[in-house]
């Protein structure tokens, strides 16, 4: 009997916990669970950059990271060409003839477009060199809704309106007749090469699942698709193909993979559509444009087959604080957090170890709406508001992990300001005196000095980062705002706006990997957003909507605590950012 080592080239390894780096298909024994395990590939579609022009009946070719889309129809046929770099589309040279429902083949720098429709059926062929189209030899039979495959100098056209069984081969200058399809059809997809081609789906008068394989001279039957459909797109090669989208009795998102013998159902596209463009390979496909049944779309989707899976971001409950409160400041990390001050002039300090809070040394001056930054063993508290008497404060205190001592006072007494940095290089900005201010001050471990003012004066904003690379987001100016500003150590410049306008949110992380969560939008919010230094993306919401909470940690390991929901809160939540891991499966006999 053949052994695993003879097949895979290795013995089965024994691990006490699942490894993080084993190859797809490799098997190991987990001695803790007493089971055999392996890493399996998973498939998924994800959003790519949208086309500049929404259209249907678009031609396509190339790769996922070097795709080409050309022609199509908006309300009229267009000649537009766009090039994809793996994240965004940019304009290429226009085609000589505007048209839609055309065939395509080749790569981004050596593309081929043929056939199609304007107000009449076309036989025109055009060749693309990466910047401009030039005329090639005409098809022997003008047609549209045909399948295209191959390269610029060895192209293949099959099927089309009629329905047609006609096949033609291109040599870089002229088309000649090839072997006819066994099933005449309109609207099939095609992929592969001139000598190893594949045509599938389409309509013969009714939708078909028929698949045919070309060997350079004749078509033979392959395995049928699972879903009969027309006007779908394809990618890959004859023995490793991808079919996606199309029309049954309505637009569909169905995706199938072909192994040279049979089709298997895979993960659906995000958007159902037909007469879309296709490019790429089975493991890295590209679908773009098309018609959803109600609108022509510019949406692009990327298909990936990988042994890695994405675990989404999540908030989980942590240990409650000893003292419920809002208007609290925070510092430190998720496993070494610090919460201090709060509503009604609290002096309470608490330290978090990743599961529970314990009492720390009390502040000398009880206050809420204060700024904070630093670490659990080197924290900084500044500014804020006392209720007896009702006064904005300028006092600064430094924490050493057990006790607070006085530091240099802010130049401007204020409350509801934001903080960033560390104890010896802190940053305080924004806030409220008798009006909202944009003042920034920098702390060197003993004294505050003036820094560059915010572009928008505001209070109740979220902040994080370091003294020379901080961000401030949201807050209240003359109204709630979603403004983000970035500090470089001397001046603030505009960053990407928050998706959720709010004040009294918490922040953590860095200027290029920031996190904002909670706050007040007119009602308490649980919204969480992640910042990459340019733009904010919506992440998983907190479990409990609340405002005036404390924040600490990083973008991937954040900490939110206390605040106000329907009353002052002691609740703590821990944030874990999205991450990828091997798709490990236990091997069973079923």
C-alpha positions as CSV (number, residue, x, y, z in Angstrom):
1,X,0.0,0.0,0.0
2,X,1.3,3.5,-0.9
3,X,2.3,5.5,2.2
4,X,1.7,9.2,2.9
5,X,5.5,9.8,2.7
6,X,5.6,8.3,-0.8
7,X,2.8,10.6,-1.9
8,X,3.7,13.8,-0.2
9,X,7.5,13.3,0.3
10,X,7.4,13.7,4.1
11,X,6.4,11.7,7.2
12,X,3.4,12.7,9.2
13,X,4.6,15.1,11.9
14,X,3.5,15.1,15.5
15,X,2.6,18.4,17.1
16,X,1.1,19.3,20.5
17,X,-0.6,22.4,18.9
18,X,-1.5,23.2,15.3
19,X,1.4,24.7,13.4
20,X,1.0,28.1,11.7
21,X,3.1,27.6,8.6
22,X,2.5,24.1,7.2
23,X,1.7,23.9,3.5
24,X,-1.7,23.3,2.0
25,X,-2.5,19.6,1.9
26,X,0.2,18.6,4.5
27,X,-1.1,16.3,7.3
28,X,0.0,16.2,10.9
29,X,-1.0,14.6,14.1
30,X,-2.2,16.8,17.0
31,X,-1.2,14.9,20.1
32,X,-3.3,17.2,22.4
33,X,-6.6,16.6,20.5
34,X,-5.6,13.1,19.4
35,X,-6.6,13.8,15.8
36,X,-5.1,14.1,12.3
37,X,-5.3,17.5,10.7
38,X,-4.5,19.3,7.5
39,X,-4.6,22.7,5.9
40,X,-7.3,23.1,3.2
41,X,-7.6,25.8,0.5
42,X,-10.6,28.2,0.7
43,X,-12.0,30.5,-1.9
44,X,-13.4,34.0,-1.6
45,X,-14.4,37.1,-3.6
46,X,-13.5,40.5,-2.3
47,X,-14.0,44.0,-3.6
48,X,-11.4,45.6,-5.9
49,X,-11.2,49.1,-7.3
50,X,-14.2,50.1,-9.4
51,X,-14.0,50.9,-13.1
52,X,-14.1,54.6,-14.0
53,X,-17.1,53.9,-16.3
54,X,-19.9,51.6,-15.3
55,X,-20.8,49.4,-18.3
56,X,-22.1,46.1,-19.5
57,X,-20.9,43.9,-22.4
58,X,-17.3,44.7,-21.6
59,X,-14.4,42.8,-23.1
60,X,-11.6,41.6,-20.8
61,X,-8.3,39.8,-20.7
62,X,-5.0,39.7,-18.7
63,X,-4.4,38.9,-15.0
64,X,-5.8,39.9,-11.7
65,X,-2.8,42.3,-11.1
66,X,-2.6,43.4,-14.7
67,X,-6.1,43.3,-16.2
68,X,-7.6,45.0,-19.2
69,X,-11.2,46.0,-19.8
70,X,-12.4,47.5,-23.1
71,X,-15.5,48.5,-24.9
72,X,-18.9,47.8,-23.5
73,X,-22.1,49.9,-23.3
74,X,-23.3,52.6,-21.0
75,X,-26.4,54.0,-22.7
76,X,-24.4,53.8,-26.0
77,X,-21.5,51.7,-27.1
78,X,-18.1,53.0,-25.8
79,X,-14.5,52.6,-26.9
80,X,-13.1,53.2,-23.4
81,X,-10.1,51.1,-22.3
82,X,-9.1,50.7,-18.6
83,X,-6.0,49.0,-17.1
84,X,-6.1,47.3,-13.7
85,X,-3.0,47.1,-11.4
86,X,-4.4,44.9,-8.7
87,X,-6.1,47.7,-6.8
88,X,-7.3,50.4,-9.2
89,X,-8.2,51.1,-12.8
90,X,-6.6,53.8,-14.9
91,X,-7.4,55.0,-18.4
92,X,-5.8,53.3,-21.4
93,X,-6.0,54.2,-25.1
94,X,-9.5,54.2,-26.7
95,X,-10.5,51.5,-29.2
96,X,-10.8,52.5,-32.8
97,X,-14.4,51.2,-32.8
98,X,-16.9,51.6,-29.9
99,X,-18.7,48.3,-29.3
100,X,-20.1,45.9,-26.8
101,X,-20.6,42.1,-26.2
102,X,-17.2,41.6,-27.9
103,X,-14.5,38.9,-27.5
104,X,-11.2,39.4,-25.8
105,X,-7.9,37.6,-25.4
106,X,-4.3,38.2,-24.5
107,X,-2.6,40.2,-21.8
108,X,-2.6,43.8,-20.7
109,X,0.3,44.8,-22.9
110,X,-0.7,42.6,-25.8
111,X,-4.5,42.5,-25.9
112,X,-6.9,41.3,-28.6
113,X,-10.5,42.5,-29.2
114,X,-12.8,41.1,-31.9
115,X,-16.4,41.1,-33.0
116,X,-19.1,42.8,-31.0
117,X,-22.1,45.0,-31.7
118,X,-22.8,48.8,-32.3
119,X,-25.9,49.3,-34.4
120,X,-24.7,46.4,-36.5
121,X,-22.8,43.1,-36.1
122,X,-19.0,43.6,-36.3
123,X,-16.1,41.5,-37.5
124,X,-13.4,44.1,-36.6
125,X,-10.3,43.0,-34.8
126,X,-8.0,45.4,-32.8
127,X,-4.7,44.8,-31.1
128,X,-3.5,46.6,-28.0
129,X,0.2,47.3,-27.2
130,X,-0.3,48.6,-23.7
131,X,-1.1,52.1,-24.7
132,X,-2.9,52.1,-28.1
133,X,-5.1,50.0,-30.3
134,X,-4.4,49.3,-34.0
135,X,-6.5,47.4,-36.6
136,X,-6.0,43.7,-37.1
137,X,-7.5,41.3,-39.6
138,X,-11.3,40.9,-39.6
139,X,-13.1,37.8,-38.4
140,X,-14.4,35.6,-41.2
141,X,-17.9,35.8,-39.6
142,X,-19.0,39.0,-37.8
143,X,-20.6,38.2,-34.5
144,X,-21.2,39.2,-30.9
145,X,-21.8,37.4,-27.6
146,X,-18.9,35.1,-28.5
147,X,-16.2,33.5,-26.4
148,X,-12.6,34.6,-26.7
149,X,-9.4,33.0,-25.5
150,X,-5.7,32.7,-26.3
151,X,-3.1,35.4,-27.0
152,X,-2.7,38.3,-29.4
153,X,-0.8,36.2,-31.9
154,X,-2.7,32.9,-31.3
155,X,-6.3,33.9,-30.5
156,X,-9.5,31.8,-30.6
157,X,-13.1,32.9,-31.2
158,X,-16.0,30.5,-30.6
159,X,-19.8,30.7,-30.7
160,X,-21.8,33.9,-30.8
161,X,-25.2,35.2,-31.9
162,X,-27.3,32.9,-34.0
163,X,-26.5,30.8,-31.9
164,X,-23.3,29.9,-33.7
165,X,-20.9,26.9,-33.6
166,X,-18.3,28.8,-35.7
167,X,-14.7,28.7,-34.4
168,X,-11.9,30.9,-35.8
169,X,-8.1,31.0,-35.1
170,X,-6.0,34.1,-35.2
171,X,-2.3,34.1,-36.1
172,X,-1.6,37.8,-35.4
173,X,-2.8,39.1,-38.7
174,X,-5.6,36.9,-40.1
175,X,-8.4,34.6,-38.9
176,X,-8.9,31.1,-40.3
177,X,-11.6,28.5,-39.7
178,X,-11.2,26.0,-36.9
179,X,-13.2,23.0,-35.8
180,X,-16.9,23.8,-35.0
181,X,-18.3,23.6,-31.5
182,X,-20.4,20.5,-30.9
183,X,-23.1,22.7,-29.4
184,X,-24.0,25.9,-31.2
185,X,-24.4,28.6,-28.6
186,X,-24.6,32.4,-27.9
187,X,-23.1,34.0,-24.8
188,X,-20.6,31.3,-23.7
189,X,-17.5,32.0,-21.7
190,X,-14.1,31.0,-22.9
191,X,-10.6,30.6,-21.4
192,X,-7.3,28.8,-22.1
193,X,-5.2,28.9,-25.3
194,X,-5.7,28.4,-29.0
195,X,-4.5,24.8,-28.7
196,X,-5.9,24.0,-25.3
197,X,-9.1,26.0,-25.1
198,X,-12.3,25.8,-23.1
199,X,-15.9,27.0,-23.9
200,X,-18.7,26.7,-21.4
201,X,-22.3,27.8,-20.7
202,X,-24.3,30.0,-23.1
203,X,-27.6,29.6,-24.7
204,X,-28.7,27.3,-27.5
205,X,-32.2,28.8,-27.3
206,X,-32.3,27.7,-23.7
207,X,-29.4,28.0,-21.2
208,X,-26.9,25.2,-21.3
209,X,-24.3,23.6,-18.9
210,X,-22.4,22.2,-21.8
211,X,-18.6,22.4,-21.7
212,X,-16.2,21.8,-24.6
213,X,-12.5,21.4,-24.8
214,X,-10.4,22.4,-27.9
215,X,-7.2,20.7,-28.9
216,X,-6.2,23.1,-31.7
217,X,-8.4,21.5,-34.3
218,X,-11.5,19.9,-32.8
219,X,-13.9,20.4,-29.8
220,X,-14.8,17.5,-27.5
221,X,-17.2,17.3,-24.7
222,X,-16.1,18.1,-21.1
223,X,-17.9,17.9,-17.8
224,X,-21.1,19.9,-17.6
225,X,-21.4,22.9,-15.3
226,X,-23.7,22.7,-12.3
227,X,-25.7,25.8,-13.2
228,X,-27.0,26.4,-16.8
229,X,-26.5,30.0,-17.7
230,X,-25.5,32.5,-20.4
231,X,-23.5,35.7,-20.6
232,X,-21.1,34.6,-17.9
233,X,-17.3,35.3,-17.6
234,X,-14.3,33.0,-17.4
235,X,-10.7,32.9,-16.3
236,X,-7.8,30.4,-16.1
237,X,-6.8,27.5,-18.4
238,X,-8.5,24.4,-19.7
239,X,-7.5,22.2,-16.8
240,X,-7.9,24.9,-14.1
241,X,-10.7,27.2,-15.1
242,X,-13.1,29.6,-13.3
243,X,-16.7,30.4,-14.4
244,X,-18.7,33.2,-12.7
245,X,-21.7,35.4,-12.9
246,X,-24.2,35.1,-15.8
247,X,-28.0,34.9,-16.3
248,X,-30.4,32.1,-15.7
249,X,-33.9,33.6,-15.3
250,X,-32.2,36.5,-13.4
251,X,-28.6,37.6,-12.9
252,X,-26.6,35.2,-10.8
253,X,-23.4,35.3,-8.7
254,X,-22.6,31.6,-9.0
255,X,-19.0,30.6,-9.3
256,X,-17.6,27.2,-10.4
257,X,-14.1,25.7,-10.7
258,X,-13.1,23.3,-13.5
259,X,-10.3,20.8,-13.0
260,X,-10.2,19.5,-16.6
261,X,-12.9,16.9,-16.0
262,X,-15.6,18.3,-13.8
263,X,-17.0,21.5,-12.3
264,X,-17.4,22.1,-8.6
265,X,-19.4,24.9,-6.9
266,X,-17.3,27.6,-5.2
267,X,-18.0,30.8,-3.3
268,X,-20.5,33.2,-5.0
269,X,-19.6,36.6,-6.2
270,X,-20.7,39.5,-3.9
271,X,-22.8,41.0,-6.7
272,X,-25.0,39.0,-9.1
273,X,-24.4,40.2,-12.7
274,X,-24.2,39.2,-16.4
275,X,-22.4,40.4,-19.6
276,X,-19.4,41.2,-17.3
277,X,-15.7,41.2,-18.0
278,X,-13.4,38.4,-16.8
279,X,-9.6,37.9,-16.5
280,X,-7.0,36.1,-14.4
281,X,-6.6,32.6,-13.3
282,X,-8.6,30.0,-11.3
283,X,-6.8,31.0,-8.1
284,X,-6.7,34.8,-8.8
285,X,-9.7,35.7,-10.9
286,X,-11.1,39.1,-11.8
287,X,-14.7,40.0,-12.6
288,X,-15.7,43.6,-13.5
289,X,-18.6,45.6,-14.9
290,X,-21.8,44.0,-16.2
291,X,-25.5,44.4,-15.7
292,X,-27.1,43.6,-12.3
293,X,-30.6,43.6,-13.8
294,X,-31.3,47.1,-12.6
295,X,-28.1,49.0,-13.3
296,X,-24.9,48.8,-15.2
297,X,-22.1,48.5,-12.6
298,X,-18.5,49.6,-12.3
299,X,-17.9,47.1,-9.4
300,X,-14.8,44.9,-9.6
301,X,-14.3,41.7,-7.6
302,X,-11.2,39.7,-7.0
303,X,-11.3,35.9,-6.5
304,X,-8.6,34.3,-4.4
305,X,-8.0,30.6,-3.6
306,X,-5.8,30.4,-0.5
307,X,-5.1,28.1,2.5
308,X,-5.5,31.2,4.7
309,X,-8.8,32.4,6.1
310,X,-9.6,35.8,7.6
311,X,-10.8,35.9,11.2
312,X,-12.9,39.1,11.4
313,X,-12.3,41.8,14.0
314,X,-14.2,41.3,17.3
315,X,-14.9,42.9,20.6
316,X,-15.0,40.7,23.7
317,X,-15.9,41.4,27.3
318,X,-13.1,42.0,29.8
319,X,-13.2,42.5,33.6
320,X,-15.3,45.3,34.9
321,X,-13.6,48.3,36.5
322,X,-14.0,48.7,40.3
323,X,-15.6,52.1,39.9
324,X,-18.2,52.9,37.3
325,X,-17.6,56.3,35.7
326,X,-17.6,58.4,32.5
327,X,-15.3,61.3,31.3
328,X,-12.4,59.0,32.1
329,X,-8.9,59.1,30.6
330,X,-6.9,56.0,29.5
331,X,-3.3,55.0,28.7
332,X,-1.2,51.8,28.3
333,X,-1.9,48.6,26.4
334,X,-4.6,46.0,26.3
335,X,-2.8,43.8,28.8
336,X,-1.3,46.7,30.8
337,X,-4.0,49.4,30.8
338,X,-4.5,52.4,32.9
339,X,-7.8,54.3,33.6
340,X,-7.9,57.4,35.8
341,X,-10.1,60.3,36.7
342,X,-13.7,60.7,35.6
343,X,-17.1,62.3,36.3
344,X,-17.8,64.1,39.6
345,X,-14.1,64.8,40.1
346,X,-12.9,61.2,40.6
347,X,-9.3,60.6,41.8
348,X,-9.6,56.9,41.2
349,X,-6.9,55.1,39.3
350,X,-7.1,51.5,38.1
351,X,-4.7,49.1,36.4
352,X,-5.7,46.4,33.9
353,X,-3.7,43.2,33.4
354,X,-5.6,41.8,30.5
355,X,-8.4,40.2,32.5
356,X,-9.0,42.3,35.7
357,X,-8.7,45.8,37.1
358,X,-7.0,46.5,40.4
359,X,-6.7,49.8,42.3
360,X,-3.7,52.0,41.7
361,X,-2.6,55.1,43.5
362,X,-5.1,58.0,43.6
363,X,-4.6,61.2,41.7
364,X,-3.9,64.3,43.7
365,X,-6.6,66.3,41.8
366,X,-9.9,64.6,41.0
367,X,-11.3,65.6,37.6
368,X,-13.2,64.5,34.6
369,X,-12.9,65.4,30.9
370,X,-9.1,65.2,31.2
371,X,-6.4,64.2,28.8
372,X,-4.2,61.2,29.1
373,X,-1.4,59.3,27.5
374,X,1.6,57.1,28.2
375,X,2.0,53.6,29.8
376,X,0.7,51.9,32.9
377,X,4.0,52.4,34.6
378,X,4.6,55.9,33.1
379,X,1.2,57.6,32.7
380,X,0.4,61.3,32.1
381,X,-2.8,63.1,33.2
382,X,-3.4,66.8,32.2
383,X,-6.2,69.4,32.1
384,X,-9.8,68.5,32.8
385,X,-12.7,69.8,34.8
386,X,-13.6,69.9,38.5
387,X,-17.1,70.2,39.8
388,X,-16.4,71.8,43.2
389,X,-15.6,74.5,42.4
390,X,-16.6,74.3,38.7
391,X,-13.2,75.1,37.0
392,X,-11.1,74.1,34.0
393,X,-7.7,72.8,35.1
394,X,-4.2,73.1,33.8
395,X,-2.5,70.7,36.3
396,X,-0.4,67.8,35.1
397,X,0.3,64.6,37.0
398,X,2.8,61.8,36.3
399,X,2.2,58.1,37.2
400,X,5.1,55.7,38.0
401,X,3.0,52.5,38.3
402,X,2.1,53.2,42.0
403,X,1.7,56.9,42.7
404,X,1.0,60.2,41.0
405,X,3.3,63.3,41.3
406,X,3.0,66.8,40.0
407,X,4.3,67.8,36.6
408,X,4.4,71.1,34.7
409,X,1.1,72.8,34.1
410,X,-0.5,73.3,30.7
411,X,-0.3,76.9,29.4
412,X,-4.0,76.9,28.7
413,X,-6.4,75.4,31.3
414,X,-9.1,73.4,29.5
415,X,-11.3,70.4,29.6
416,X,-12.5,67.8,27.0
417,X,-9.1,67.8,25.3
418,X,-7.3,64.8,23.6
419,X,-4.0,63.3,24.4
420,X,-1.3,61.3,22.6
421,X,2.3,60.2,23.1
422,X,4.3,59.1,26.2
423,X,5.1,60.6,29.6
424,X,8.3,62.3,28.4
425,X,7.0,63.2,25.0
426,X,3.3,64.0,25.4
427,X,0.8,65.9,23.3
428,X,-2.4,67.7,24.4
429,X,-4.7,69.3,21.8
430,X,-8.1,70.8,21.4
431,X,-10.6,71.3,24.2
432,X,-12.8,73.9,25.8
433,X,-12.0,77.0,27.8
434,X,-14.9,79.4,27.5
435,X,-14.9,78.5,23.8
436,X,-13.7,75.6,21.8
437,X,-9.9,75.8,21.1
438,X,-7.4,74.3,18.7
439,X,-4.4,74.9,20.9
440,X,-1.7,72.1,20.9
441,X,0.9,71.7,23.6
442,X,3.9,69.4,23.8
443,X,5.3,67.9,27.0
444,X,9.0,67.0,27.5
445,X,8.7,65.3,30.9
446,X,8.7,68.5,32.9
447,X,7.1,71.4,31.0
448,X,4.6,72.1,28.2
449,X,5.4,74.3,25.1
450,X,3.2,75.5,22.3
451,X,2.8,73.4,19.2
452,X,0.9,74.0,16.0
453,X,-2.8,74.7,16.3
454,X,-5.5,72.3,15.0
455,X,-7.1,73.4,11.7
456,X,-10.5,73.1,13.3
457,X,-10.9,74.2,16.9
458,X,-13.0,71.6,18.8
459,X,-13.4,69.6,22.0
460,X,-14.5,66.1,22.9
461,X,-12.3,64.6,20.1
462,X,-10.5,61.3,20.1
463,X,-6.7,61.2,19.8
464,X,-3.8,58.7,19.7
465,X,-0.3,58.2,18.3
466,X,3.0,59.8,19.4
467,X,4.1,63.4,19.8
468,X,5.6,63.6,16.3
469,X,2.9,61.5,14.6
470,X,-0.5,61.8,16.2
471,X,-4.1,62.0,14.9
472,X,-7.2,63.8,16.2
473,X,-10.6,62.6,15.0
474,X,-14.2,63.7,15.4
475,X,-15.4,66.0,18.2
476,X,-17.5,69.1,18.4
477,X,-16.8,72.5,16.8
478,X,-20.0,74.3,15.8
479,X,-21.6,70.9,15.3
480,X,-20.6,67.3,15.5
481,X,-17.7,66.6,13.1
482,X,-16.0,63.7,11.4
483,X,-12.8,65.7,10.7
484,X,-9.4,63.9,11.1
485,X,-6.2,65.8,11.4
486,X,-2.6,64.5,11.6
487,X,0.3,66.0,13.5
488,X,3.9,65.8,12.4
489,X,5.5,67.3,15.5
490,X,5.0,70.9,14.4
491,X,1.8,71.3,12.3
492,X,-1.6,69.6,11.7
493,X,-2.8,68.6,8.2
494,X,-6.1,67.1,7.0
495,X,-6.5,63.4,7.1
496,X,-9.4,61.2,5.9
497,X,-12.8,61.8,7.4
498,X,-14.4,59.4,9.8
499,X,-17.3,57.5,8.4
500,X,-19.4,58.2,11.5
501,X,-19.6,61.8,12.7
502,X,-19.3,61.8,16.5
503,X,-17.9,63.2,19.7
504,X,-16.8,61.7,23.0
505,X,-15.3,58.7,21.3
506,X,-12.1,56.9,22.4
507,X,-8.9,56.4,20.3
508,X,-5.9,54.1,20.3
509,X,-3.1,53.0,18.1
510,X,-0.9,55.1,15.9
511,X,-1.2,57.7,13.1
512,X,-1.0,55.0,10.4
513,X,-2.8,52.3,12.3
514,X,-5.4,54.0,14.4
515,X,-8.6,53.0,16.1
516,X,-11.7,55.1,17.1
517,X,-14.7,53.6,18.9
518,X,-17.8,54.5,20.8
519,X,-18.9,58.1,21.2
520,X,-22.1,60.1,20.6
521,X,-23.8,60.8,17.3
522,X,-27.1,62.2,18.7
523,X,-27.4,58.8,20.5
524,X,-24.7,56.6,22.0
525,X,-22.6,54.8,19.4
526,X,-20.8,51.4,19.3
527,X,-19.3,52.2,15.9
528,X,-15.6,51.2,15.5
529,X,-13.3,52.5,12.7
530,X,-9.7,51.6,11.7
531,X,-7.3,54.2,10.1
532,X,-4.4,53.5,7.8
533,X,-3.0,57.0,7.7
534,X,-5.2,57.9,4.7
535,X,-8.7,56.7,5.2
536,X,-11.1,55.1,7.8
537,X,-12.8,51.8,7.3
538,X,-15.7,50.5,9.3
539,X,-14.9,47.6,11.6
540,X,-16.9,45.4,14.1
541,X,-19.0,47.5,16.5
542,X,-18.6,47.4,20.3
543,X,-21.0,45.2,22.2
544,X,-22.2,48.2,24.2
545,X,-22.9,51.6,22.7
546,X,-21.5,54.3,25.0
547,X,-19.9,57.8,25.1
548,X,-17.2,59.5,27.2
549,X,-15.3,56.2,27.6
550,X,-11.6,55.5,28.0
551,X,-9.3,53.9,25.4
552,X,-5.9,52.3,25.3
553,X,-3.9,49.8,23.3
554,X,-3.3,49.5,19.6
555,X,-5.3,49.1,16.4
556,X,-5.2,45.3,16.6
557,X,-5.3,45.0,20.4
558,X,-7.5,47.8,21.7
559,X,-9.1,48.4,25.1
560,X,-12.4,50.3,25.8
561,X,-13.7,50.9,29.3
562,X,-16.2,52.8,31.5
563,X,-18.2,55.6,29.9
564,X,-21.9,56.2,29.8
565,X,-24.6,54.1,28.2
566,X,-27.9,54.4,30.1
567,X,-25.9,55.1,33.2
568,X,-22.2,55.4,34.1
569,X,-20.5,52.2,33.3
570,X,-17.8,49.9,34.6
571,X,-17.8,47.6,31.5
572,X,-14.6,46.8,29.7
573,X,-14.3,45.5,26.2
574,X,-11.2,44.1,24.4
575,X,-10.7,44.6,20.6
576,X,-8.9,42.1,18.4
577,X,-8.3,43.2,14.8
578,X,-8.9,41.0,11.9
579,X,-6.1,38.5,11.1
580,X,-5.4,35.6,8.8
581,X,-4.6,32.0,9.8
582,X,-4.4,28.6,8.2
583,X,-7.7,26.9,7.4
584,X,-7.0,23.9,9.6
585,X,-9.4,21.0,9.3
586,X,-9.7,17.8,11.3
587,X,-9.5,14.6,9.2
588,X,-12.4,12.2,9.7
589,X,-13.5,9.0,8.0
590,X,-16.9,10.4,7.1
